[in-house]
Amino acid sequence: MVGRSLLLAFRISSELTQSLNVITMDLRNDLQNQVNDVISRLSSKQLFQSNWDIAAFAVFFIFIGMVLLLVILVLVRFCCCCCCDAMEKPHRQKVGIENMALEP
């Protein structure tokens, strides 16, 4: 009984190992194909195949630039505006006129 379960577990583990090896080989082949495609484009000096590629590239880098700008602004806010500003609470003053109709 124990031998059968061990044999079954060994078969399952060997099948999983084989399937993981196949998946790894597929990923490796896909990555190698993409790298070869990029290298061939670089060697031919034709990075973009159409105007849409150029537009997508520009939009992507504009997005990355905006994200980096926001991160830099947040870092400047936290680093340069130190905690001493938070210690002094501003004095609040009433603004406007007082509504006497709300008084009892």
C-alpha positions as CSV (number, residue, x, y, z in Angstrom):
1,M,0.0,0.0,0.0
2,V,2.8,2.4,1.0
3,G,4.8,1.3,-2.0
4,R,2.0,2.1,-4.4
5,S,1.5,5.6,-3.0
6,L,5.2,6.3,-3.2
7,L,5.3,5.0,-6.8
8,L,2.3,7.2,-7.6
9,A,3.9,10.3,-5.9
10,F,7.1,9.6,-7.9
11,R,5.2,9.4,-11.2
12,I,3.4,12.6,-10.4
13,S,6.6,14.4,-9.5
14,S,8.3,13.2,-12.6
15,E,5.4,14.3,-14.8
16,L,5.4,17.7,-13.1
17,T,9.2,18.0,-13.7
18,Q,8.8,17.1,-17.3
19,S,6.0,19.6,-17.8
20,L,8.0,22.3,-16.0
21,N,11.0,21.5,-18.3
22,V,8.7,21.9,-21.3
23,I,7.4,25.2,-20.0
24,T,10.9,26.4,-19.3
25,M,12.1,25.5,-22.8
26,D,9.1,27.3,-24.3
27,L,9.8,30.4,-22.3
28,R,13.5,30.2,-23.2
29,N,12.7,29.9,-26.9
30,D,10.2,32.8,-26.8
31,L,12.8,35.0,-25.0
32,Q,15.5,34.0,-27.4
33,N,13.2,34.8,-30.4
34,Q,12.4,38.3,-28.9
35,V,16.1,39.0,-28.3
36,N,17.0,37.9,-31.8
37,D,14.2,40.2,-33.2
38,V,15.5,43.2,-31.2
39,I,19.1,42.5,-32.3
40,S,18.0,42.2,-36.0
41,R,16.1,45.5,-35.7
42,L,19.1,47.2,-34.1
43,S,21.5,45.9,-36.8
44,S,19.1,47.0,-39.6
45,K,18.7,50.4,-37.8
46,Q,14.9,50.1,-38.3
47,L,13.6,50.0,-34.7
48,F,10.0,50.9,-35.6
49,Q,8.0,49.2,-38.3
50,S,5.2,51.7,-38.5
51,N,4.0,55.1,-37.2
52,W,2.0,53.3,-34.6
53,D,5.2,51.9,-33.1
54,I,6.6,55.4,-32.8
55,A,3.4,56.7,-31.2
56,A,3.2,53.9,-28.7
57,F,6.9,54.4,-27.9
58,A,6.3,58.1,-27.3
59,V,3.2,57.5,-25.1
60,F,5.0,54.9,-23.1
61,F,8.0,57.3,-22.3
62,I,5.7,60.2,-21.6
63,F,3.9,58.0,-19.1
64,I,7.2,56.9,-17.5
65,G,8.3,60.5,-17.4
66,M,5.2,61.6,-15.6
67,V,5.5,58.8,-13.0
68,L,9.1,59.7,-12.4
69,L,8.2,63.4,-12.1
70,L,5.5,62.6,-9.5
71,V,7.9,60.4,-7.5
72,I,10.5,63.2,-7.6
73,L,8.0,65.8,-6.4
74,V,6.9,63.5,-3.5
75,L,10.5,63.0,-2.5
76,V,11.2,66.7,-2.6
77,R,8.1,67.3,-0.5
78,F,9.1,64.8,2.2
79,C,12.8,65.5,2.2
80,C,13.0,69.3,1.8
81,C,9.9,70.2,3.8
82,C,11.0,68.8,7.1
83,C,8.9,68.0,10.1
84,C,9.3,71.4,11.7
85,D,6.5,72.7,9.5
86,A,4.2,70.1,10.9
87,M,4.9,71.1,14.5
88,E,3.6,74.6,14.1
89,K,-0.1,74.4,13.6
90,P,-1.6,77.4,11.8
91,H,-3.9,79.6,13.8
92,R,-7.4,79.4,12.3
93,Q,-9.5,82.5,12.1
94,K,-13.2,82.7,11.3
95,V,-13.9,83.8,7.8
96,G,-17.1,85.6,6.8
97,I,-19.9,86.9,8.8
98,E,-21.6,85.3,11.8
99,N,-25.2,84.1,11.1
100,M,-27.2,85.4,14.1
101,A,-30.3,83.5,12.9
102,L,-28.6,80.3,14.1
103,E,-28.3,81.5,17.7
104,P,-30.9,80.3,20.2
